[in-house]
Amino acid sequence: MEPVLLYLPFLQQPVTLYGILSVVCIIAALVLSFLTAKRLNKKSHMAVFALLSLVLGAFIGRLFYSLVRSDFLFYDELGEYAGLLPFFNFAAGSLNMGGILLGILLAAVLSSKLTKEKTANLLDAAVLPVLCLYAGMRLIEPLSGQGFGELIEQPFLCFYPIATCNAWDEWMLSVCSIEAILAIAVLVVLLINRSKIQRTGSLYLYAMALFAPSQMFFELFRQDDVLYIFVFASISLLCLVTCMVLSQFALLHRAYKETLPKGTALREAGLMLLGVIVCVGGVFALDKTNLPDVMVYAVIILALVLMSVLFCRRIAMEDKRAA
């Protein structure tokens, strides 16, 4: 599917409807972040975090895309090197969503250093706006010509939001819509249980424990402009895994410094890494072996569910102990 272009009278070049709506989503998320940032010492700290998130999210998201698609971005049709200026031309190519998420996490750490605000406070304040932004960006993704999976041949699955019909009346798996719905589901669960969460940082940790595994699984079904390294490893998948593992390790490290026995911390960290290994092995098996896809998907789902349960259990225990 081709991107939807708009021709505005005050611009010499066409702009995409996706680009315009992306700006609207970002502005809405920024407004929401200020309205929901109640635990911060000062609202100005949220402004610093928001600014750094925009800069670092865009930079790292663009960097990951540029590194993988350097042949497309930095070389012309004749194979001549075109310099680094295309990196700053966001009309050429795209950004990687996983890189954007890593940029937001890095922005939280740097903002904490600059404002003396707790990193956990900043991350908690960002959860609801970022989930809304992510869901919005995924819902409008078809306008960019991306966000789809393979063709669907089963008639009972040919309906939105499971599938999307293209210009040739073919139904394709609507990966972006499914991911948006899952993000909204996580958002609803967090809103319902928000008042029960006691400890600073637990809201973010619950969000990561629920959001990352669900997104990781459905990223496997993308068939469009997917960024791969090592042939089969998706950049977005690796970023989601990294965010989840780092968050759980940070939780275990904090718990270990307080009361958690070393053996328990190491065991839970080991189980999380084992889950990651199983998932990576499953992705490799899908690409390089003849094992039935259904069986491999079942193993990956089981590993992701167990990782999420393990993570949520530790968050609940630490939150209850701090109450």
Disulfide bonds with the S-S distance in Angstrom:
none
